[in-house]
Amino acid sequence: MENLRLSYYTIPVKLENDNKYLLVHGYTGAIDLIDESLWMQIKDYPLKTNIKEETVNILKNRGYITVKTLEEEQDYVIKMAQILHKAQAKLHKFWGIIITYDCNFRCPYCFENEISHNGCQWSRASFTKEMADKAFEAMLKIEPHRNLHKNEILLYGGEPLLRENKSIVSYIIDKGISLGYKFKVITNGYDLEYYEDIISNNKNFTSFQVSIDGCKEYHNSRKSHFIEGDSFDKIVQNIGLLLKHKNKVFVRVNLDNNNLHDYEKLKVYFEKIGYAKNSNFYLNPARLLDPIQENDTNLNINYLSRNEYINGLEESSSLKLPTQDFGICNKFYSYFINKRRCCLTSTSCPAQYGSFLFDPLGNIYPCLEVVGKQKYSIGQFIDSVEWTSVKDTWYNTDISNILMCAKCKFALLCGGICPAKIVAKGVQPSCKNYHSIFSKSINYAYNTYLKKNEYEKD
């Protein structure tokens, strides 16, 4: 008889209000619903021997029990990660244009404060038409197969939609549209009224993300225009302008321990003024993350851990959906609906295989968190596309060579640590704690799936 054992990569999730477990396997991607009594036998396998042979064969085929030793399983995952990474390099390429590093705000937590000396030395360089042409040419040099381009270009900054940059923004959008792209915009929303003629054509945009920092008083205390002052009312008015022209708007509420309770108040506020009734309006809480900076400073931001953030939100608001949960809830809801296995990955984001951000100084960056810091530039695009050795640092990083990830049972589900933290800090950072939110997110996804089924039956 085969020397079967419980696979190290078998992940059990106890389902709330139900005597069942969901089994997830870390390298086969299998997902199965089983009775609690069966799990009680499986978890001690092979000590329990009264499992039917038919069931044993199914468990073996799904990966939950295996003849592989622990070392053989871990070696298998490392080889699988390397194969997946090579395959990901052939996927769609992601594009972004950093219109300028200049900004009309001076948010204390902004990761670009380091390159601007907290707003005192902002680079006034902005894209020109010639640079825009070069960026579009570079996209085809980087990936000659147009069908492998993601048909969305991110506009970013600094603040991409400064009123003084309207001419170049218009040029970039017009040219991009003529080449078959649409645009996603991350903006603070302050100068949006100057762009009304552009945003009125909502077919040119996939979405706008606008950030606010809580209710009016608190928002204005830390997110104001550096000359004109308070910004809350103007931003809210401009969100309305986007909705008027039927654009999809994601309002990101930046939260720390100082304004955690503002999220519920903002929900009420946006319902009162009618925005929440608009199908294009989305209000999303977001935990402020300690920015990647080489010289950490006291920014007087009361950062929350992931668990503090999630527990605090659940206590202070009606929001029960896990947020910033690495997409676990949405992914597993999709798996349940489509009755499919988990998608496996050896990387945490496209920065490790195909993300390209063009800046106004001619540099190419792989990630929003390191833009403006030239030593992290992976290339230049003005005269021709030329790569730096830094590119290899990003493109050679996956869970197979990140020490704490290589032997983690969640590795191929999680994708590993954010590479920006490894590159910028130059050390092995702490785990991003994917496992700590896994059970909660799975339960929410499963309960949502059950409610959908009940609704369809009715």
N, C-alpha and C positions, 0 to 999 in steps of 0.2 A: 504493500500500500504506500502511496505517495506520502512524503513527509510534509503534510500541509500545516500551515500556521496562519494566524491572523496577520494580514498585511499591515505594516507600519503606516501605510497611506490610507487606511480605512478611517474615515472621519464620521462619527455618529453625531446626529443632532436630535436631541429630544424635542418633540413637537409639543407645544403648549396645549393644555386642555384636551389632550388626546393620548391614548396609550400606544403611541406609535413612535417610531424613529425614522428619520431620513438618513440613509447611508449615502455618503459621497466618497468617491475614490479619487485620490490625488494624482494618479497618472493614467488611469483608464478613462476618467471623466464620467464614470457611471453614477447614476442617481437612482435610488430605489427606496420605496416606502415599505417598511416592514413592521410587524407587531413587536411590541416591547419584549414579549416572551422569547421571540426568536433572537433578538439582540442579546438578551441575557445569556443565551447559549453561544452565540457567535463570539462574544467578547472574550470568552475563556477558551476559545478553540485552540488546540484540540483536546483540552481537558474534558469538555462535554462531548460525548460521542453518540447522543441520541438524535442527531439531526439526520433527516432522511437523505439518502444518497442523491436523490434528484435535486434536493435543495443545495447540497454540498457542491454539486456540479455547476449549478447556476451561480453560486457565490464565487466559485473558482473562476468561471468565465467572466464574471464582472470585475474580478480583481480583489475582492474583499478577503479571500483567503488565497494563499499562494505557496508554491514550493520554493520560491526565491528566499534566500537569506536576507537579512537587513542590509548587508553590504551590497548584495546583488541588486536589490531594489533601488538603493541610492545611486549606484553606478548607472543603472538603467535610466533614472530620472535625469542625471547629468547629461548623458548622451542624447536623450530625447530633447532636452532644453537646447542643446547646440543645433540639432536638426531644425527645431521650431524657429530658432533665431534666423537661420539661413533662409527659411521659407518666408519669414516676415519681411526680410529685405526685398522681397519681390512683390510686396503688396503696394497699395496706393501710397503716393508721396503726399505729405501735408505741407501747405505753404502759408507763410505769413509775411506781412510787410509792416515794419515799424516806421510809421510815417515820420516821427520825430521822438527824441527823448525829452523834449520840453513838455512842461505840464503847468496848468493853471492852478493846481492844488499842491499842497505840501503835506500829504497824509503821513503821520508819524511812523506808521508800520511799513511803508512802501519799501520793497526790496531794492528799488532804484535810488534810494536816498544815498547809498554809499557812493554811487558814481556821480551824484549831483551835489555832494556835500550838503545834504539836507536842503536842497533847493537853491543853494547860493551860487552854484556853478553849473546850472543846466546847460547842456549843449544846445545851441540854437539851430544846429544843422537839421534840415528837413529834406525829404526826398525832392528831387527835381524830375522833370519829365524825362530827361536823359537817363537818370538812374532808374526810373520806373521801366523804361524800355529795356535796360540792361537786366533788370530783375526778371522780367517776363522771358527774355532770351535765355537767362540762366536756368529757368525752370525746365526748358526743353533740353538744355545741355545736360542737366542733372538726370532727367528722366525723358529720353527721346520719345517714349511711347505715351502719347497723350491720353490714351485710355487708362493709364496707370496714375494719372493725376487725380487727386481729390478735387472735385469741381467747386471747392470753397476756399477762399483766401481770407485769412484773418487780418483785420486791420487793428493795429495795436500801437502803444506808445510806451512811455510818456502818455500824453493824451492825443489820440489820433485825430480827433475832430475839433481841434482848436480853430477858432473863427478865421485866423490868419492863414490857415492851411487849406482853405476850401478849394482853391484852384487846383492844387496838386492832387487832393483827394478826388475831386471830380474827374481829373484826367485818368487816375489809376482805375477808378470804378468803370468809366466809359471803356477804357481799353480792355479791362478784365472781362466785362460783359461781352464785348465783341469777340473775345477768344473763348467764350463758353463758360466762364467762371461766375459764381455768385460770391457774395461777401458776408462774413460774420464780423461784427464789430464789438470790441470791448472798450467802453467809453465811460467817463464819469457823468456824461449827459449834460454838462453845464452849457455848452455852446450849440446844442442841437438845433435850436431855432434858426441858426444861420444856414443850416443844411436842409431846410424843409423841402425845397424843390427836389433835392436828391432822394431823401427818404420817402418822399411821396410815392415813388415807384417801388412798392414793396417786393416786386418780383425780382429785384436785384439783390435782395438780402435774405439770408437764411435766418438770422436772429441778431438781436442787440442784447448785450449784457451791460446793465447799469448798476453800479454799487451805491448803496446808502449805508450809513453807520448807525442805524437805530432811529428812534423818534427824533423829532425836529431839534429839540434843545441839545441832545447829546451829539447828534450828527453834526450840527453846526460848530460844536466845540472842538472837533478834531478833523473835520472834512470841509473846509471852507476855501473859497477862492482867495488866492494869496494877495489880491488887490481889492476885490469887490466885496469880500466878506462872506456872510451867510449864503449857503447854497441849497439848502433843503427844498425850499418852495420852488426854486427855479428848476431843480432837477425833477421834482414831481410834475411840474407843468410840462416839461419836455418829454417825460414818459408818456403823458397824455397825448402829446403830439405824435409820438411813434404809434400809439394805439389808434389814433385818429386815422392814420394812413395804413392801418391793418398790418403793421409789422409785429413780428413775434418778439416779445420783450421778457427777458429774464432779469428780475430785480434781485440782486444778490445782497443779502443783509449781512454785513460783516459783524460778527459777534465775538466778544470776549466776556470775561466775568463782570465787566462794568455795565454791559448793556444787554445781557442775555435775555432779560424779561421784556425787552422792547419788541422782540419778534411777534409775540401775541398781540401787542398793542398795534403794531403796524398792520397786522392782518385785519383788525377791526377798522383801522383808518382807511385802508384801501378798499374795504367793502363799503364804507360810508361814502367815499367819493366816487364809487362806481367802477373803479378799475378792476376789482376782483371778479366782476361779472363778465369781463371781456375774455373770450376764449384764447386770446393771444397773450394774456398776462399771466406770468408765473412769479410767485414770490418764494424765493429759496433762501433758507438760512445757511450761513457758511461760517465755519470756525476760522478765526484769524490764526494763521500759522506763523510761528516765529520765522522771520525772513532769513534767507541764507546770506550772512554777512561775515566777512573775514574779521572785522573788528566789531564785535557785538557791543551794543550800547543799550543803556536803559531807556527804553522808549515809553515808559509809563503805560504799557499795555499789559493788562492782566490776562495773559494767555491761559487758555483752558487745555487740559489734556483731552484726548478724544472721549474717554469715558465720562469725564466731568461735563463735557459739552452735551453729549447725548442724554445723560441722566438729567442734566439741568433743563434741557429743552422739554423733555417729557414731563417734568414736574411743573414747569411754568407755562406750558401751552398745550393746546389740543393736538399738536403735531405728534404722531406716533411713528411716522415713516422714518426709518434710519436715514440720516443725512451724512454726506461725506463718508460713505461706507464702502468706498472703492468699487461702487457699482454692483455690489453683491446682490442686493434686493432686486434690482431691475433685471440683472442677468438671470437669476434663478426663476423669477416670475416668467421670463421668456422661455426658459428651459421647461418649466411645468406646462405652459400653454402649448408649446410645440413638441412636447414629449421627446426631448433630445438630450444627449449627453452634454456635459460641461465643455465649453471651449477652453482649451489649454493654451497657455502662453509662457514664454520664458523671459519676457520683458515687461516693464511696467508702463511704458508709453512709447509713442513713435520717435521720440528723441534718440532711441537706441537703434533705429533702423531707417527712418525716413521722414524727419521733420526738418524744415528749412525756413528760417526766419531771416529776412533781408533787412538790414538796418541802414540808416541814412549816411553812414560812414563807409559803406561798401563791404561790411562784414556779413558773414552768414553764421547764425547761431542755431543750435538744435532745440533750445528750450527757453521758455519765457523767463525762467528764474535766473538765467545767467546773461541775459542780453545786456549789452553795454560794457561788459567786462572783457576787454579784447583778448586777454589771455585764454578765454574760454571759446573764442571764435573758432569754428571748424573750417572756415574758408573765406575767400573774398570773391566778388562777382563783377567788379567794374570792368577791368580790361578783359579778363576771361575768368572762368571758374577755376580757382586754384584752392586746393585743400591744405589744411595744416595737419600736423601730427595729432592734434587734439581730437580730430574726427575719429581716429582709431580708438581713443579712450572710450568714447560713447558707444561706438558701433561694436566694440569687442566685449561689452559688459552685458551679461545676462545672469540668470540665477546659478548657472554652472560655475561661475567664478566669483560669486559673492559669498564669502565664507558662511555667514549665518543663514543664507537662503538655500545653499546647495543641499542641505540635509533636512530641510523643513518639509513636513507632509503637505503644507498648503502651497508650496512654491509654485507649481504649475497653474494653480488657480489664481494666485496673487500676482505673479509676475515679478516679485522681488522689490527691493528698495529703490526709491527714486534715485536715478543716477546722478541728478544734479547735486544731491547731498554728498555723494561719494566724490564727485569731481571737485566741487567747490570746497568741501571740507578737507579732502585729501585723506580721510580716515574711514574706517568701517563704522557707519552710524548705527544707532539702535534700530531694532525692527519697527516697521510701521504699524505693527499690531493688527494686521488683517484678521488674525485668528480671534481677537478679543471681541469683534463685532459680528463674527460669522454666524453664530447661532441666532442672535437677535434678528439679523437681516433675513436669514433663511425662514424664520418663523413668520416674519411679516409678509414675505413673498408668498409663502404657502397659504396663509390665512386669506390674503388677497385673492389668490387663485381659487380657493374654496368658495369665497363670496361671489366671484364671477360665475362659477358653475351653478351656484344656487339661483343667482339672478336669471341666468339663461334658461334654467328649468322652469322657473315661474313664468 
